[in-house]
Amino acid sequence: MGKQAIKAENLVKHFGKGESLVEVIDGASFQVNKGELVALVAPSGAGKTTLLMMIGCVEEPTSGTIWLGDEKVYADKWLTKETRKIRREKIGFIFQAHYLIPFLNVIENVTLVPQTNGVSEKEAKKTAMELLEYFEIADKAHAMSSELSGGQNQRVAIARALANRPQIILADEPTAALDSKRSVDVVKMLKKIATDQDVAVIMVTHDEAMLPLCDRILTIEDRKVVSHPVPEKITMI
Ligand SMILES: Nc1ncnc2c1ncn2[C@@H]1O[C@H](COP(=O)(O)OP(=O)(O)OP(=O)(O)O)[C@@H](O)[C@H]1O
Protein backbone atom coordinates (compact mmCIF):
# COMPACT_ATOMS: atom_id res chain seq x y z
CA MET A 1 0.00 0.00 0.00
CA GLY A 2 1.35 3.38 -1.04
CA LYS A 3 1.16 6.59 0.96
CA GLN A 4 -1.31 8.23 -1.43
CA ALA A 5 -4.88 8.60 -0.16
CA ILE A 6 -6.21 10.91 -2.88
CA LYS A 7 -4.73 11.65 -6.26
CA ALA A 8 -6.27 13.68 -9.06
CA GLU A 9 -4.84 14.22 -12.50
CA ASN A 10 -6.05 16.81 -14.94
CA LEU A 11 -9.42 17.06 -13.22
CA VAL A 12 -12.02 19.19 -15.00
CA LYS A 13 -15.49 20.26 -13.86
CA HIS A 14 -17.75 22.40 -15.98
CA PHE A 15 -21.39 23.16 -15.24
CA GLY A 16 -23.88 23.98 -17.98
CA LYS A 17 -23.33 24.44 -21.70
CA GLY A 18 -23.02 27.18 -24.30
CA GLU A 19 -23.66 30.65 -22.88
CA SER A 20 -24.35 29.33 -19.40
CA LEU A 21 -21.09 27.33 -19.26
CA VAL A 22 -19.27 27.71 -15.91
CA GLU A 23 -15.73 26.34 -15.86
CA VAL A 24 -15.09 25.73 -12.18
CA ILE A 25 -12.09 23.39 -12.16
CA ASP A 26 -9.92 23.06 -15.23
CA GLY A 27 -6.90 20.77 -15.26
CA ALA A 28 -6.34 20.32 -11.51
CA SER A 29 -3.67 17.81 -10.46
CA PHE A 30 -2.88 17.20 -6.80
CA GLN A 31 -2.27 14.52 -4.20
CA VAL A 32 -3.09 14.14 -0.49
CA ASN A 33 -1.29 11.51 1.53
CA LYS A 34 -2.39 9.29 4.38
CA GLY A 35 -1.83 10.98 7.73
CA GLU A 36 -2.11 14.50 6.30
CA LEU A 37 -4.50 17.25 7.39
CA VAL A 38 -4.81 19.61 4.44
CA ALA A 39 -6.71 22.91 4.46
CA LEU A 40 -8.57 23.85 1.28
CA VAL A 41 -8.74 27.63 1.04
CA ALA A 42 -10.19 29.69 -1.82
CA PRO A 43 -12.65 32.56 -2.30
CA SER A 44 -16.38 31.95 -2.32
CA GLY A 45 -17.49 30.34 -5.58
CA ALA A 46 -13.97 29.12 -6.47
CA GLY A 47 -15.07 25.48 -6.39
CA LYS A 48 -14.09 24.12 -2.95
CA THR A 49 -17.32 22.23 -2.35
CA THR A 50 -17.37 21.05 -5.97
CA LEU A 51 -13.85 19.66 -5.53
CA LEU A 52 -14.76 17.86 -2.28
CA MET A 53 -17.89 16.41 -3.86
CA MET A 54 -15.91 15.03 -6.83
CA ILE A 55 -13.35 13.42 -4.51
CA GLY A 56 -16.26 12.10 -2.45
CA CYS A 57 -17.81 10.45 -5.54
CA VAL A 58 -20.94 12.59 -5.17
CA GLU A 59 -20.45 14.99 -8.10
CA GLU A 60 -19.35 13.52 -11.42
CA PRO A 61 -16.32 15.31 -12.94
CA THR A 62 -16.36 16.42 -16.57
CA SER A 63 -13.05 14.63 -17.21
CA GLY A 64 -9.76 13.61 -15.59
CA THR A 65 -8.60 10.82 -13.30
CA ILE A 66 -9.14 10.22 -9.56
CA TRP A 67 -7.55 7.60 -7.34
CA LEU A 68 -8.74 6.92 -3.78
CA GLY A 69 -5.96 5.00 -2.07
CA ASP A 70 -4.56 2.69 -4.73
CA GLU A 71 -7.92 2.31 -6.48
CA LYS A 72 -8.58 4.29 -9.65
CA VAL A 73 -12.22 5.29 -9.28
CA TYR A 74 -12.67 7.76 -12.15
CA ALA A 75 -11.06 7.99 -15.58
CA ASP A 76 -13.28 10.19 -17.74
CA LYS A 77 -16.14 8.14 -16.25
CA TRP A 78 -16.81 6.32 -12.99
CA LEU A 79 -15.04 2.99 -13.13
CA THR A 80 -17.76 1.36 -11.03
CA LYS A 81 -21.53 1.61 -11.01
CA GLU A 82 -21.33 1.49 -7.23
CA THR A 83 -20.02 4.96 -6.37
CA ARG A 84 -22.25 4.82 -3.31
CA LYS A 85 -20.36 1.77 -2.08
CA ILE A 86 -16.98 3.51 -2.51
CA ARG A 87 -18.37 6.50 -0.66
CA ARG A 88 -19.70 4.36 2.20
CA GLU A 89 -16.53 2.35 2.57
CA LYS A 90 -13.79 4.90 2.05
CA ILE A 91 -15.10 8.33 2.94
CA GLY A 92 -16.39 10.17 5.98
CA PHE A 93 -18.10 13.53 5.52
CA ILE A 94 -18.28 16.34 8.06
CA PHE A 95 -20.28 19.48 7.32
CA GLN A 96 -20.61 22.97 8.79
CA ALA A 97 -23.89 22.08 10.43
CA HIS A 98 -23.56 18.77 12.22
CA TYR A 99 -26.68 17.20 10.66
CA LEU A 100 -27.23 14.78 13.51
CA ILE A 101 -30.64 13.20 13.34
CA PRO A 102 -32.67 14.97 16.03
CA PHE A 103 -34.91 12.05 17.05
CA LEU A 104 -32.00 9.65 17.60
CA ASN A 105 -29.67 9.91 20.58
CA VAL A 106 -25.89 10.35 20.25
CA ILE A 107 -24.93 6.67 20.06
CA GLU A 108 -27.78 5.87 17.66
CA ASN A 109 -26.54 8.63 15.34
CA VAL A 110 -23.02 7.17 15.37
CA THR A 111 -24.13 3.56 14.80
CA LEU A 112 -26.61 4.33 12.02
CA VAL A 113 -24.26 4.09 9.02
CA PRO A 114 -22.29 1.00 10.14
CA GLN A 115 -25.58 -0.78 10.80
CA THR A 116 -26.85 0.24 7.36
CA ASN A 117 -23.63 -1.32 6.02
CA GLY A 118 -24.48 -4.64 7.70
CA VAL A 119 -22.39 -4.35 10.89
CA SER A 120 -24.19 -5.98 13.84
CA GLU A 121 -25.76 -3.71 16.44
CA LYS A 122 -23.39 -5.01 19.14
CA GLU A 123 -20.28 -4.42 17.05
CA ALA A 124 -21.48 -0.98 15.87
CA LYS A 125 -22.18 0.07 19.48
CA LYS A 126 -18.77 -1.09 20.64
CA THR A 127 -17.00 0.94 17.94
CA ALA A 128 -19.27 3.95 18.60
CA MET A 129 -18.49 3.89 22.34
CA GLU A 130 -14.75 3.71 21.60
CA LEU A 131 -15.05 6.75 19.33
CA LEU A 132 -17.15 8.68 21.85
CA GLU A 133 -14.57 7.88 24.53
CA TYR A 134 -11.77 8.99 22.23
CA PHE A 135 -13.57 12.33 21.80
CA GLU A 136 -14.32 12.52 25.54
CA ILE A 137 -18.05 12.64 25.03
CA ALA A 138 -19.01 9.10 26.07
CA ASP A 139 -20.99 10.48 29.04
CA LYS A 140 -23.42 11.99 26.48
CA ALA A 141 -23.98 8.71 24.60
CA HIS A 142 -27.66 8.61 25.50
CA ALA A 143 -28.36 12.36 25.24
CA MET A 144 -30.24 13.91 22.34
CA SER A 145 -28.48 16.31 19.98
CA SER A 146 -30.60 19.25 21.25
CA GLU A 147 -29.11 18.75 24.74
CA LEU A 148 -25.54 19.19 23.46
CA SER A 149 -23.51 22.34 22.74
CA GLY A 150 -22.34 23.21 19.21
CA GLY A 151 -18.83 21.90 19.91
CA GLN A 152 -20.16 18.68 21.47
CA ASN A 153 -22.46 18.09 18.48
CA GLN A 154 -19.55 18.62 16.10
CA ARG A 155 -17.46 16.07 18.05
CA VAL A 156 -20.31 13.57 17.70
CA ALA A 157 -20.49 14.37 13.96
CA ILE A 158 -16.76 13.62 13.68
CA ALA A 159 -17.23 10.35 15.58
CA ARG A 160 -20.04 9.48 13.17
CA ALA A 161 -17.84 10.27 10.14
CA LEU A 162 -15.22 7.88 11.58
CA ALA A 163 -17.60 5.07 12.48
CA ASN A 164 -16.96 3.33 9.17
CA ARG A 165 -13.18 3.55 9.55
CA PRO A 166 -12.84 5.64 6.37
CA GLN A 167 -9.45 6.28 4.74
CA ILE A 168 -10.49 9.80 3.82
CA ILE A 169 -12.34 12.53 5.69
CA LEU A 170 -13.84 15.41 3.73
CA ALA A 171 -14.80 18.29 6.00
CA ASP A 172 -16.65 21.30 4.53
CA GLU A 173 -16.17 24.22 6.93
CA PRO A 174 -16.48 22.07 10.07
CA THR A 175 -15.65 24.99 12.38
CA ALA A 176 -17.75 27.73 10.78
CA ALA A 177 -20.44 27.54 13.46
CA LEU A 178 -17.99 27.37 16.40
CA ASP A 179 -16.16 29.95 18.51
CA SER A 180 -12.37 30.14 18.22
CA LYS A 181 -11.57 27.84 21.15
CA ARG A 182 -13.97 25.12 19.94
CA SER A 183 -12.65 25.55 16.40
CA VAL A 184 -9.09 24.90 17.57
CA ASP A 185 -10.30 21.82 19.49
CA VAL A 186 -12.04 20.41 16.41
CA VAL A 187 -9.07 21.02 14.08
CA LYS A 188 -6.64 19.51 16.61
CA MET A 189 -8.95 16.51 16.77
CA LEU A 190 -8.90 16.16 12.99
CA LYS A 191 -5.09 16.30 13.07
CA LYS A 192 -4.99 13.63 15.79
CA ILE A 193 -7.23 11.36 13.71
CA ALA A 194 -5.03 11.88 10.64
CA THR A 195 -1.87 11.00 12.59
CA ASP A 196 -3.23 8.18 14.78
CA GLN A 197 -5.31 6.44 12.11
CA ASP A 198 -3.33 7.32 8.97
CA VAL A 199 -6.40 8.98 7.51
CA ALA A 200 -6.21 11.80 4.94
CA VAL A 201 -8.29 14.83 5.90
CA ILE A 202 -9.23 17.71 3.59
CA MET A 203 -10.84 20.58 5.46
CA VAL A 204 -12.41 23.59 3.74
CA THR A 205 -11.93 26.64 5.92
CA HIS A 206 -12.17 30.43 5.75
CA ASP A 207 -10.49 30.79 9.16
CA GLU A 208 -6.82 31.73 8.83
CA ALA A 209 -6.22 30.97 12.50
CA MET A 210 -6.74 27.26 11.72
CA LEU A 211 -4.02 27.11 9.06
CA PRO A 212 -0.98 26.71 11.36
CA LEU A 213 -2.66 23.59 12.79
CA CYS A 214 -2.72 21.94 9.34
CA ASP A 215 0.10 20.21 7.48
CA ARG A 216 -0.39 21.91 4.13
CA ILE A 217 -2.70 24.28 2.30
CA LEU A 218 -4.34 23.70 -1.05
CA THR A 219 -5.75 26.71 -2.90
CA ILE A 220 -7.71 26.99 -6.13
CA GLU A 221 -5.97 29.45 -8.48
CA ASP A 222 -6.90 29.93 -12.11
CA ARG A 223 -9.19 26.90 -11.74
CA LYS A 224 -6.23 24.70 -10.75
CA VAL A 225 -5.21 23.32 -7.36
CA VAL A 226 -1.96 24.71 -5.91
CA SER A 227 -0.14 23.40 -2.80
CA HIS A 228 1.43 25.74 -0.21
CA PRO A 229 3.24 25.26 3.10
CA VAL A 230 1.37 26.43 6.20
CA PRO A 231 2.30 29.76 7.81
CA GLU A 232 4.44 29.71 10.95
CA LYS A 233 2.76 28.40 14.07
CA ILE A 234 0.94 31.14 15.95
CA THR A 235 2.10 30.92 19.55
CA MET A 236 -1.31 31.98 20.89
CA ILE A 237 -2.84 28.65 19.82
N1 LIG B 1 -25.14 22.32 -9.80
C1 LIG B 1 -24.56 23.42 -10.27
N2 LIG B 1 -24.96 23.98 -11.44
C2 LIG B 1 -24.37 25.10 -11.94
N3 LIG B 1 -23.36 25.73 -11.31
C3 LIG B 1 -22.93 25.23 -10.15
C4 LIG B 1 -23.49 24.05 -9.56
N4 LIG B 1 -22.85 23.80 -8.40
C5 LIG B 1 -21.92 24.77 -8.27
N5 LIG B 1 -21.96 25.63 -9.31
C6 LIG B 1 -21.08 26.79 -9.53
O1 LIG B 1 -19.76 26.38 -9.38
C7 LIG B 1 -18.97 27.38 -8.72
C8 LIG B 1 -18.29 26.76 -7.53
O2 LIG B 1 -19.22 26.48 -6.49
P1 LIG B 1 -18.77 25.85 -5.09
O3 LIG B 1 -19.98 25.72 -4.25
O4 LIG B 1 -17.96 24.64 -5.34
O5 LIG B 1 -17.82 27.01 -4.53
P2 LIG B 1 -17.16 27.16 -3.09
O6 LIG B 1 -15.73 27.54 -3.32
O7 LIG B 1 -17.42 25.96 -2.27
O8 LIG B 1 -17.94 28.42 -2.52
P3 LIG B 1 -18.37 28.85 -0.99
O9 LIG B 1 -17.10 29.21 -0.28
O10 LIG B 1 -19.24 30.02 -1.22
O11 LIG B 1 -19.07 27.67 -0.40
C9 LIG B 1 -19.91 28.51 -8.40
O12 LIG B 1 -19.77 29.48 -9.41
C10 LIG B 1 -21.29 27.86 -8.46
O13 LIG B 1 -22.24 28.80 -8.86
The ligand as a MOL file (V3000), in Angstrom:
LIG
                    3D

  0  0  0     0  0            999 V3000
M  V30 BEGIN CTAB
M  V30 COUNTS 31 33 0 0 0
M  V30 BEGIN ATOM
M  V30 1 N -25.1370 22.3180 -9.8030 0
M  V30 2 C -24.5610 23.4230 -10.2740 0
M  V30 3 N -24.9600 23.9780 -11.4440 0
M  V30 4 C -24.3670 25.1000 -11.9350 0
M  V30 5 N -23.3630 25.7290 -11.3120 0
M  V30 6 C -22.9260 25.2260 -10.1460 0
M  V30 7 C -23.4910 24.0540 -9.5630 0
M  V30 8 N -22.8520 23.8020 -8.4030 0
M  V30 9 C -21.9160 24.7690 -8.2720 0
M  V30 10 N -21.9610 25.6250 -9.3060 0
M  V30 11 C -21.0840 26.7910 -9.5250 0
M  V30 12 O -19.7570 26.3790 -9.3790 0
M  V30 13 C -18.9700 27.3810 -8.7190 0
M  V30 14 C -18.2850 26.7630 -7.5260 0
M  V30 15 O -19.2240 26.4760 -6.4910 0
M  V30 16 P -18.7690 25.8480 -5.0910 0
M  V30 17 O -19.9750 25.7230 -4.2460 0
M  V30 18 O -17.9590 24.6390 -5.3440 0
M  V30 19 O -17.8170 27.0060 -4.5320 0
M  V30 20 P -17.1600 27.1580 -3.0900 0
M  V30 21 O -15.7340 27.5380 -3.3220 0
M  V30 22 O -17.4190 25.9580 -2.2750 0
M  V30 23 O -17.9420 28.4220 -2.5230 0
M  V30 24 P -18.3670 28.8480 -0.9940 0
M  V30 25 O -17.0990 29.2130 -0.2780 0
M  V30 26 O -19.2360 30.0160 -1.2210 0
M  V30 27 O -19.0690 27.6720 -0.3950 0
M  V30 28 C -19.9140 28.5090 -8.4050 0
M  V30 29 O -19.7740 29.4770 -9.4120 0
M  V30 30 C -21.2860 27.8640 -8.4590 0
M  V30 31 O -22.2410 28.8000 -8.8590 0
M  V30 END ATOM
M  V30 BEGIN BOND
M  V30 1 1 1 2
M  V30 2 1 2 3
M  V30 3 2 2 7
M  V30 4 2 3 4
M  V30 5 1 4 5
M  V30 6 2 5 6
M  V30 7 1 6 7
M  V30 8 1 6 10
M  V30 9 1 7 8
M  V30 10 2 8 9
M  V30 11 1 9 10
M  V30 12 1 10 11
M  V30 13 1 11 12
M  V30 14 1 11 30
M  V30 15 1 12 13
M  V30 16 1 13 14
M  V30 17 1 13 28
M  V30 18 1 14 15
M  V30 19 1 15 16
M  V30 20 2 16 17
M  V30 21 1 16 18
M  V30 22 1 16 19
M  V30 23 1 19 20
M  V30 24 2 20 21
M  V30 25 1 20 22
M  V30 26 1 20 23
M  V30 27 1 23 24
M  V30 28 2 24 25
M  V30 29 1 24 26
M  V30 30 1 24 27
M  V30 31 1 28 29
M  V30 32 1 28 30
M  V30 33 1 30 31
M  V30 END BOND
M  V30 END CTAB
M  END
